[in-house]
Amino acid sequence: MEKPMDRASCAQLLQPYQGHLDQCFRNAWDRWQEWLKTLEGSPADVSPRSRANVLYDFIKAEAVKQFLGIEHVRVRHERGFLVIQIHDRVAIRFKKFRSRKLKTSSIMTGQAKAYLGQSLEFASEVQPMTHLIAGYLLDRFEVDLEKLAITCTLNGEHLWAPIDIIPDVGHGGVIIPMPAAPTDGPRPVIRSTRKTPAEETSENK
């Protein structure tokens, strides 16, 4: 296994696609909220697991619309999950973060283990790609998106600090600069001044 790309290189590569990634989550969340209004009964009747599953489906559908047909981008269904490949250098999956440490839950199938272990091979792969997670975190009341970010992990541990998915990449073709990347190395501790809510025990897509 080759060493995954460093944070600065990933941030530079993904910068032109920040707006597309942002819209995958925000459009899906808007769709979820509108869909929820049509259901009879209380929104509290919908379990966190069901919400995560439906929202994941909406995110996947939005990702196809956002990325299909873009040069140097492949939209692929690989072994049961959607993957966005950019310049054949990074492969991106969409997930829900289960806590402010920006970690995810997965059913540990063979392909999931290989993806999280940075060792999953894709068809027609020219060279090994860095496997990334584009994820969302809900606020403590679970009524809105709190954070969107790109992470790179190896067997559950962050290889570098998460890259925030920014809501706007500028107007008229002007790109908003990315924040300065920290030196690659052991992942930093992500702290919050608010109390951390109990982590969901349900399986997250």
Secondary structure, DSSP 8 states (H G I E B T S, - for coil): ------HHHHHHHHGGGHHHHHHHHHHHHHHHHHHHHTSSS-GGGS-HHHHHHHHHHHHHHHHHHHHTT-TTEEEEEETTEEEEEETTTEEEEEEE--STT--------HHHHHHHTT----TT-SS--EEEEEEEEE-TTSSSEEEEEEE-EETTEESS--EE--S---STT----------SSS------SS-------S---
